[in-house]
Amino acid sequence: MLQGGEHVARRGKKLDDELREQIKAHYASCGNLNETARKFRASWSTVKKIVAANPDSFHKLREQKKHEHIEKSWSVIHAYIDRLHDPELIQKTNARDSAIVAGTLWDKLNREKELAYKGQEIELKRRELEQKNKAPETPNVKIYLNALKGEYQDSFIYNC
């Protein structure tokens, strides 16, 4: 149902498939249950049920929207970079503004690398914590006794 240009979810009425898909698409683009519920005048729990009903398709839709957003952002960035190559613009721009543009572009381009490094760092810390929280392995006492008696073996073996 349309009311004031917005779809309305009515209490006790089953939502049609088109409205469900619109709710999924809006949530995929904004990621906010409350905002989606307000837009479609549905309860928060209804939106949550719709989103949770098919998590695999929702995940794909969210990734698709994310990819579309990234593509659109890159097209805008490329348009501005092309504009920066204009000789007239370069002549009109002072050194401070040029430095700001160059620094901002540098930061944005290197942000992805920083995030990848942080992800690797977090993974290493997670592994370290797992190792610390693991119960210590109990050594094979016979090997130590044999080593003390002079019956040295090439390596120490631990029981698992």
NORGILIN-V429872 format. One record per residue. N is the residue number from 0. RES is the residue in three letters. PHI is phi in degrees with one decimal (none if undefined). Layout:
BEGIN
[[N & RES & PHI] [N & RES & PHI]]
END
This chain:
BEGIN
[[0 & MET & none] [1 & LEU & -104.9] [2 & GLN & -146.3] [3 & GLY & 63.7] [4 & GLY & 82.2] [5 & GLU & -112.8] [6 & HIS & -75.4] [7 & VAL & -125.4] [8 & ALA & -95.2] [9 & ARG & -97.5] [10 & ARG & -60.6] [11 & GLY & 81.7] [12 & LYS & -102.9] [13 & LYS & -74.2] [14 & LEU & -78.5] [15 & ASP & -76.0] [16 & ASP & -62.8] [17 & GLU & -62.7] [18 & LEU & -66.5] [19 & ARG & -60.4] [20 & GLU & -65.5] [21 & GLN & -66.5] [22 & ILE & -63.7] [23 & LYS & -61.0] [24 & ALA & -63.8] [25 & HIS & -65.9] [26 & TYR & -63.7] [27 & ALA & -62.3] [28 & SER & -82.3] [29 & CYS & -104.9] [30 & GLY & 72.4] [31 & ASN & -125.6] [32 & LEU & -62.4] [33 & ASN & -63.7] [34 & GLU & -62.5] [35 & THR & -64.4] [36 & ALA & -62.6] [37 & ARG & -63.6] [38 & LYS & -60.8] [39 & PHE & -99.2] [40 & ARG & 50.2] [41 & ALA & -118.2] [42 & SER & -75.0] [43 & TRP & -58.7] [44 & SER & -67.0] [45 & THR & -64.0] [46 & VAL & -62.0] [47 & LYS & -61.7] [48 & LYS & -63.7] [49 & ILE & -64.1] [50 & VAL & -66.5] [51 & ALA & -80.9] [52 & ALA & -60.9] [53 & ASN & -139.6] [54 & PRO & -63.5] [55 & ASP & -66.2] [56 & SER & -68.5] [57 & PHE & -64.2] [58 & HIS & -60.2] [59 & LYS & -63.0] [60 & LEU & -63.0] [61 & ARG & -63.4] [62 & GLU & -64.8] [63 & GLN & -63.2] [64 & LYS & -62.6] [65 & LYS & -62.7] [66 & HIS & -62.7] [67 & GLU & -60.8] [68 & HIS & -63.5] [69 & ILE & -63.5] [70 & GLU & -60.6] [71 & LYS & -63.8] [72 & SER & -62.8] [73 & TRP & -64.9] [74 & SER & -65.0] [75 & VAL & -66.6] [76 & ILE & -60.2] [77 & HIS & -63.7] [78 & ALA & -61.4] [79 & TYR & -69.4] [80 & ILE & -64.8] [81 & ASP & -60.5] [82 & ARG & -64.9] [83 & LEU & -67.9] [84 & HIS & -80.7] [85 & ASP & -66.0] [86 & PRO & -59.5] [87 & GLU & -63.2] [88 & LEU & -64.3] [89 & ILE & -61.9] [90 & GLN & -65.2] [91 & LYS & -80.6] [92 & THR & -84.8] [93 & ASN & -83.9] [94 & ALA & -62.1] [95 & ARG & -62.1] [96 & ASP & -65.2] [97 & SER & -63.0] [98 & ALA & -65.1] [99 & ILE & -63.3] [100 & VAL & -61.6] [101 & ALA & -62.3] [102 & GLY & -65.3] [103 & THR & -64.5] [104 & LEU & -61.2] [105 & TRP & -59.4] [106 & ASP & -60.8] [107 & LYS & -65.8] [108 & LEU & -70.1] [109 & ASN & -88.9] [110 & ARG & -60.5] [111 & GLU & -62.5] [112 & LYS & -63.9] [113 & GLU & -60.4] [114 & LEU & -64.5] [115 & ALA & -63.9] [116 & TYR & -64.4] [117 & LYS & -64.7] [118 & GLY & -62.7] [119 & GLN & -64.1] [120 & GLU & -62.5] [121 & ILE & -63.0] [122 & GLU & -63.7] [123 & LEU & -63.8] [124 & LYS & -64.1] [125 & ARG & -61.4] [126 & ARG & -64.2] [127 & GLU & -60.0] [128 & LEU & -63.3] [129 & GLU & -61.2] [130 & GLN & -65.5] [131 & LYS & -66.7] [132 & ASN & -81.1] [133 & LYS & -69.9] [134 & ALA & -65.9] [135 & PRO & -63.5] [136 & GLU & -74.4] [137 & THR & -87.5] [138 & PRO & -73.2] [139 & ASN & -78.4] [140 & VAL & -64.1] [141 & LYS & -60.4] [142 & ILE & -63.5] [143 & TYR & -64.8] [144 & LEU & -64.7] [145 & ASN & -63.4] [146 & ALA & -65.4] [147 & LEU & -67.5] [148 & LYS & -78.2] [149 & GLY & 101.1] [150 & GLU & -91.3] [151 & TYR & -69.6] [152 & GLN & -109.9] [153 & ASP & -59.0] [154 & SER & -146.2] [155 & PHE & -88.8] [156 & ILE & -113.4] [157 & TYR & -105.8] [158 & ASN & -79.8] [159 & CYS & -101.6]]
END
